[in-house]
Amino acid sequence: MRLEVDPPFRLLATVRLLQRRPRNPVDRWEEGAWLRLLDRREGPLAIAVRQTAPDALELRFPGRRPGDREAREVAALVRRTLGLDVDLAPFRRAARKDPRIARLMLGVRPPRFTSLFEAILGVVPFQQLSLDAGVTLFARVVERYGPCEEIDSVRLYAAPRPQAIAEASFDELRALGLSGAKVRALQRAATAILEGRIGDEAIEELPTPEARTLLRKLPGIGPWSADLVLLRGFGRLDAFPPGDVGVARGLTDFLGAPPSRELLDAFAPQQGMLYYVALLSRLQARGLLT
């Protein structure tokens, strides 16, 4: 399937933001393509996305072939996950005042996780840890509890389902390196989702302040975690994780100044893109964008 995108677009840079680190077992970058296993109602479905032109992506299904309806649903999910249809005009106007940001973020879209629970799984293990340590914990959870398939000699994982984490042994999760507090946060969030006390639709329908309040009712989800779930899981670019040491360090290294209120206000209502500026600048410094 051909997916059109407004140029310029950089698939690699956008996928790197989704991964955070290449070690991420859910989002793989192999030989110029983004590979992912989707946990579908119809069964696991592997996808491969490659950029074929400045304004086009190619979506392939290297394993099971979906029907037409499912293929259209997956194409819409890919567009949402890669942020292909996000209007970044406010951010781009603000970025014109700083050529460094404009150059770094040229062609980049804000990616997002595919579900509320995947977002929580992609945030809680990272609490008070470096990105490298957080990705290591995240990978252990995914590789232990997530659906898995091998496609063309590449092992692909989908994020674990809420039921898998809710029913997992506390001691098994602890043995993966998670603290007791993080195990309780993940299991209670999984239970809340399974019981219908919180879900994707409820978050999607709420304005950001109310969605933030709802998320913070979950044990172990504080201000930083709530904003990161909203930003990375629901594309809320008006959310910015407060007190993020890594983001502050990344912006300081890149811009020479930490994320002040003045800087955030200058990029409102899309100040969350500054989180991606910090992350992308550090990925660039590691040579991961070529």
C-alpha positions in Angstrom: 0.0 0.0 0.0 1.2 3.5 -0.8 0.8 6.1 2.0 1.1 9.7 0.9 2.7 12.2 3.2 3.3 16.0 2.9 7.0 16.5 2.3 9.5 16.9 3.7 9.3 13.8 5.8 12.0 11.7 7.5 10.9 8.2 8.4 14.1 7.3 10.1 14.1 10.3 12.4 10.4 9.8 13.3 11.0 6.1 14.0 14.0 6.9 16.2 11.7 9.1 18.3 9.3 6.2 18.6 12.1 3.8 19.6 14.1 6.2 21.9 16.9 3.6 21.6 17.5 1.0 18.8 17.4 -1.7 21.5 13.6 -1.2 21.7 12.1 -4.7 20.7 8.7 -3.3 19.6 9.8 -0.8 17.0 12.6 -2.2 14.8 14.6 -0.4 12.1 16.1 -3.0 9.8 17.7 -2.3 6.4 15.9 1.0 5.8 12.5 -0.1 7.0 10.4 0.3 10.2 9.2 -3.2 11.3 6.5 -3.8 13.9 4.2 -6.6 15.1 0.6 -5.5 15.6 -1.5 -7.4 18.1 -4.7 -7.5 16.1 -8.1 -9.1 16.9 -7.7 -11.1 13.7 -4.2 -12.3 14.9 -0.7 -10.9 15.0 0.2 -8.9 11.9 3.7 -7.8 10.9 4.2 -4.6 9.0 7.1 -3.1 7.2 7.2 0.6 6.3 9.8 2.0 3.9 10.1 5.6 2.5 10.1 5.4 -1.2 9.9 9.1 -2.1 9.9 12.4 -0.2 6.1 12.3 -0.3 5.4 8.6 -0.1 5.8 5.5 2.1 5.3 1.9 1.2 3.4 -0.3 3.7 4.0 -4.0 3.3 2.7 -7.1 5.2 5.6 -9.6 5.2 3.8 -12.3 7.1 0.0 -12.8 7.2 -1.9 -11.0 4.5 -4.8 -9.0 5.9 -8.1 -8.5 4.2 -9.0 -5.2 2.6 -10.8 -3.8 5.6 -8.1 -4.8 8.0 -5.4 -3.4 5.7 -7.2 0.0 5.6 -7.5 0.0 9.4 -3.8 -0.8 9.7 -2.9 2.0 7.2 -4.9 4.4 9.4 -3.0 3.2 12.5 0.3 3.6 10.8 -0.6 7.2 9.8 -1.6 7.9 13.4 1.5 6.2 14.9 3.9 8.1 12.7 2.0 11.4 13.1 1.6 11.8 9.4 -1.5 14.0 9.6 -0.5 16.2 12.5 -0.6 19.9 11.7 2.7 21.3 13.0 2.2 24.8 11.7 2.3 26.5 15.2 5.6 24.7 16.1 7.1 25.4 12.7 6.3 29.1 13.1 8.0 29.2 16.5 10.9 27.2 15.2 11.7 29.7 12.4 13.1 32.0 15.2 15.8 29.4 15.9 17.5 27.9 12.8 19.0 25.1 15.0 15.6 23.7 15.9 14.2 24.3 12.4 17.1 22.3 10.8 17.0 19.5 13.4 13.2 18.9 13.1 12.8 19.3 9.4 10.7 16.5 8.1 10.1 15.0 11.6 6.6 14.1 12.8 5.5 13.5 16.4 5.0 9.7 16.8 2.7 8.0 19.3 2.2 4.7 20.9 -0.7 2.6 19.6 -2.7 2.3 22.9 -3.1 3.6 26.4 -1.6 0.5 27.9 1.3 0.5 25.5 1.9 4.2 26.5 1.9 3.3 30.2 4.3 0.4 29.5 6.4 2.8 27.6 6.6 5.3 30.5 6.5 3.6 33.9 9.7 1.5 33.5 11.5 4.8 32.7 10.6 6.6 35.8 13.7 8.1 37.5 16.0 6.2 35.2 18.1 7.0 32.1 16.7 6.2 28.7 19.1 3.3 28.3 18.2 1.8 31.6 14.5 2.3 30.9 14.7 0.7 27.5 16.4 -2.3 29.1 13.6 -2.8 31.6 10.9 -2.2 28.9 12.6 -4.8 26.6 12.6 -7.4 29.4 8.9 -6.9 30.0 8.1 -7.0 26.3 10.2 -10.1 25.6 8.7 -11.9 28.5 5.0 -11.1 28.1 4.5 -9.7 24.6 3.3 -11.6 21.5 6.2 -12.6 19.2 6.7 -13.7 15.7 9.8 -14.3 13.5 9.6 -12.6 10.1 12.5 -13.0 7.6 14.8 -14.0 10.5 13.9 -10.9 12.5 12.1 -11.5 15.9 9.3 -9.0 16.3 7.3 -8.3 19.4 4.1 -6.5 20.2 3.5 -4.8 23.5 2.0 -7.1 26.1 -1.7 -7.0 26.7 -3.1 -5.6 29.9 -4.3 -9.1 30.9 -0.8 -10.5 30.6 0.6 -8.0 33.0 -2.4 -8.1 35.4 -2.1 -11.9 35.7 1.7 -12.0 35.9 3.4 -12.9 39.1 4.6 -10.0 41.2 7.9 -11.8 41.9 8.4 -12.6 38.2 8.0 -8.9 37.3 10.3 -7.9 40.1 12.9 -10.4 38.8 13.0 -8.5 35.5 14.4 -5.5 37.4 11.3 -3.5 38.0 10.9 -1.9 41.5 8.0 -3.0 43.6 6.4 0.4 43.0 6.6 0.1 39.2 5.2 -3.5 39.3 2.2 -2.2 41.3 1.8 0.8 39.0 1.7 -1.5 35.9 -0.5 -4.1 37.4 -3.0 -1.6 38.8 -3.1 0.3 35.5 -3.7 -3.0 33.6 -6.5 -3.9 36.0 -8.1 -0.5 35.7 -8.2 -0.9 31.9 -9.5 -4.4 32.0 -12.3 -3.3 34.4 -13.2 -0.3 32.2 -12.3 2.3 34.8 -10.0 4.0 32.3 -9.5 3.5 28.6 -8.3 4.9 25.3 -11.7 6.4 24.4 -12.1 8.1 27.7 -8.7 9.8 27.4 -9.3 10.7 23.7 -12.5 12.5 24.5 -11.1 14.7 27.3 -9.3 18.0 27.1 -5.7 17.7 28.2 -6.1 19.1 31.7 -9.0 16.7 32.5 -7.2 13.8 30.9 -4.1 14.6 33.0 -6.3 14.5 36.1 -7.8 11.2 35.2 -4.4 9.6 34.5 -3.1 10.8 37.9 -5.8 8.8 39.7 -3.8 5.7 38.7 -1.3 4.7 41.4 2.2 5.5 40.4 1.3 8.0 37.7 2.5 11.5 38.8 2.8 14.7 36.8 5.7 13.6 34.7 4.2 10.2 33.8 0.8 11.6 33.0 2.2 14.3 30.6 4.4 11.7 28.9 1.5 9.3 28.5 -0.5 12.1 26.9 2.3 13.3 24.7 3.7 10.0 23.5 0.4 8.0 23.7 -2.2 10.5 22.6 -0.3 13.1 20.6 -1.1 15.9 23.0 1.5 18.4 21.9 0.3 20.8 24.6 1.7 18.4 27.2 5.3 18.7 28.4 6.7 16.3 31.0 7.7 18.5 34.0 11.0 18.0 35.7 12.4 15.6 33.0 16.2 15.6 33.7 17.1 14.1 30.4 15.0 16.6 28.4 16.5 19.5 30.4 20.0 18.2 29.7 19.3 17.6 26.0 17.8 21.1 25.5 20.7 22.7 27.5 23.3 20.9 25.4 21.5 21.7 22.2 20.3 25.2 22.8 22.5 26.3 25.7 19.6 26.8 28.0 17.1 24.6 30.0 13.4 24.5 29.2 12.3 27.7 30.9 8.7 28.8 31.1 9.5 31.5 28.6 10.7 28.9 26.1 7.7 26.6 26.6 5.3 29.6 26.2 7.1 30.5 23.0 6.2 27.1 21.5 2.7 26.9 22.9 0.3 25.2 22.1 2.8 22.7 20.8 5.4 22.9 23.5 5.5 19.1 23.7 7.6 19.2 20.5 10.4 20.5 22.6 10.6 17.1 24.3 11.2 15.6 20.8 13.8 18.3 20.0 15.7 17.3 23.1 15.5 13.6 22.3 16.3 14.0 18.6 19.3 16.1 19.4 20.7 13.4 21.6 20.0 10.7 19.1 21.8 12.9 16.5 24.8 13.2 18.8 24.9 9.4 19.0 25.0 9.1 15.2 21.6 7.4 15.0 20.0 9.5 12.3 21.9 8.3 9.3 
